[in-house]
Amino acid sequence: MKKDKLHTPVFVTGVERSGSSIIARIISMSGAFTGEVSDMYENKQIKTMVTDYYKSLGIPPEGQYPLPDTKQMLIPNNWRYKVVDVLHEEGYNDSKLWMYKGGRSGQIWPVWHHAFPNAKWIIVRRRTGDIIQSCLKTAFMNAFANEGTQMEVQVNNEKDGWLWWVHEHEKLFVDMIETGLNCKVVWPERMVNGDYQQIYEMLEWLGLEWSDEIVNKIHPLLWNGRQKERSK
């Protein structure tokens, strides 16, 4: 186990299909350390840790249904040290901001808050209707296609199941803010129309610098992604 000396981290989370990967990419482009990440900008080793934690709770690791109970979940005492070991193994040198992006982080925020109480949190938001439509069009988002699951959350169709799911996440975000976590809310959709004000403010809050490379690389990705999603 390496020495536990870390810069204040930033955790990027949000309801799945909200655009958290774009926000994570921007933070990474601006100089934050991420380690070895997937195409969705989630650290691969830490993602495996999260998956194993869900399995230890007896919950499907996809983070769709059921959701963990934040009021009764077990808090691992070694979470911080396991994350520290991953970061140092992947080249972290203690001197810069580091980031972990994970949609499930908000679902298990007490675990992360216990391990890193001084962390900054970016909560990525998107219009509820757009999230639902994206879930309905995405093959791996399938929890509420099951009639039994619909009955458990007292809805009559898949669409209303995803509406329930979004509302459950909104409750989690309120709990995070009311508990006193250091949070900032960001709406990536605004960038499609050329409004980067929240991104300027976010980077300043994190102590990172804006670069015009963000517009040149992120705007086409965001625009093309939204167009493809809506054409499915």
N, C-alpha and C positions, 0 to 999 in steps of 0.2 A: 504493500500500500504506500503510495507516494504521500509526501507532506501535503497537508490540507491548507493550501494557500490559494485563494481564488478571488479574482475580481468579481464584483457584483454581477450576477447573471441576468439575462433577460429571457423570459419564457413567452413564446408566441403560441396562442391557442385560439380556439373559436369553434363554432359549430362546423362540422365537416361540410365541405362544399362552399365555404365562405370566402376563400381567397387567402388563407393563412400562408400558403406556400409562396405566393407572390411577395407578401410582407417579409417572410423569412429570407427570401432571395435578396430583397433590398437591403436588409440589415447585414447580411453576409457580404454583399457587394460594398457596403460602407465600412467594412473592416472588422466585423465581429467574428470570433472564432466559432466554428461549427463542428469541427472534426469531420469524420467520414459520413457523408449524408447520401440519402437516396435522391431520386429525381424530384421528390416532394420536399426536399430540404429537411428531412428528419434524420437525426443521427442514428445510424443503423444499430449500433450496439445498445444505445439507450432505449431505442424502440423495442429491442428484444427484452430488455429489463422490464419495460412497461407491460409488454405482452405476458411475460411470466408472472408479473404481479396480478394481472387480471385472472390468469389461470389459478393462482393461489386463492383467489376469492371465489372460485367456482363460477366465474362469469365469462361468457364468450369474449375473446380479446378484441373483437372488431370495434367495440365501443358503441354498438347500435342498440341492442336490447338484450337483457336488462342493463340499466346503468348502475354503477356502484353507488352504495348508500354512503354519502360523505359523513353522515352523522354517526355511523357505526363501524367504519372501515378501520382495519388494523394499520397502524403506521410503522413501517419498517425502520428500525433504529440505524441500519447500515446504509440507507439509501444515499445519503450524501457521499459517503466514502466510496461506494460503488461507482457513482457518477464521476467523482474526482479521479478515480483510477482510469476510467475510460478516457477522460479528457487528456490526462498526462500521457497515456499510452499512445494517443493520436497526435501528440505534439504540442499540447497547450503549455504556454510558458508563464502563466500566472499574471502577465502584465497587461492584458487587454480584456475587453468585454467578451464574454462568451454567451452563446445563444443555444437554446434548445427549442425547437418547434415541434409541437405535437397536439393534434386535435383532442386527444384523450387527456392531456394535462389538466384541462379545466374540469374534467370528470373526476379526477383524483387530486384536486388542488391541495387538500390538507397534507398529502404525502410530500408534495414539492415544497409547500410552505414550511413544514416542519424541518425539512432538510436545508432550505435556503430562505430563511425568513426575511432577508433584505433584498430579495429579487425584485426586479421590475417585470411587470406582466403587460403584454400587448394582447388585448382581447379583440379579435377580428370579427367584424359584424357584416352582415349582408341582409338585404330585405328578405323577410320570411318566405314570401311567395316564390322568390327566385331560388332559395335553398331547397324548398320542397320540389320544385320542378326539376332541379338538378338531381336530387335524390331519385326521383322517379325515372330519370333517364340514364342513371348510372348503374351498371349491372351488379356491382358488388354491394350497393346500398339496397339490401333486400329484406331487412328484418321485418318490415311491416307488410310485405306481400303475403305473409302467413296469416290466415284468418284467426288462428289460435292466439297469436300475438296481438292482433287487433282487439280481440275480446278481452285480453288481459288489461289493455289500457283503455278499454271502454270506448272504442271508435268503430265505425262501420266500414271503413275502406282504408287503403294504403295511404292515400293523400292525407287523411286526418291523422293517421299514425305518425307520419313525419311532422305534422303540425304539433302533435303532442311532444314529440322528441325535441323540436326546436324550443318549445316553451320550457321544457325541463332544463335545457341548457341555459336559457335566460335566467331561470331561478338560481342556477349555479353561479352565474356571473354576478348577480345581485348579492349572493352570499359572500363571494370573494371581496367585493367592494365594501360591503357592510362590515366584514371582519377586519378590514383595514389593510388588505394587500395593496401594494403600490401599483395601481392599474391605469392604463390608458387605452381608450377605445378607438379603433381605426376602422374606417369603411373604405376598402380598396376600390369599390365600384366608382367612387368619385374620380379616380384617376383616368377612367375611360373617357371622361369628358374634359380631361386636361387639368383637373383640380388636384394639385399636389400639396396643398397647404397642410393637411394632416400629416403627410410624410415629412415635410420640413420640420414640423413641431415634434414629431416622434423621434427623428434622428437627433435633434437638439437635446431632447429629454434624455436620450441614451448617451450623449456625449460623442456622437458620430457626426461626420461631415457629409453634407449633400454633394452629389456629383451629377453633372448632366448626363453621365453614362446611364443613370437610372432611367431617365426618360427614354433615351435611345434604345435601351434593351428591354425595359419592363413594359412600356406602353404597347408595343406590338404584341407581346406575349399575352397581355391582359385582354386587349381588344380581340385578337384572333381566338383566344380561348373562349371568350364570351360568345362570339359569333358561332363557333363550332358547337358550343353547348346548346345554343338556342335553335340550331338547325337540325338537331337530332330528332 
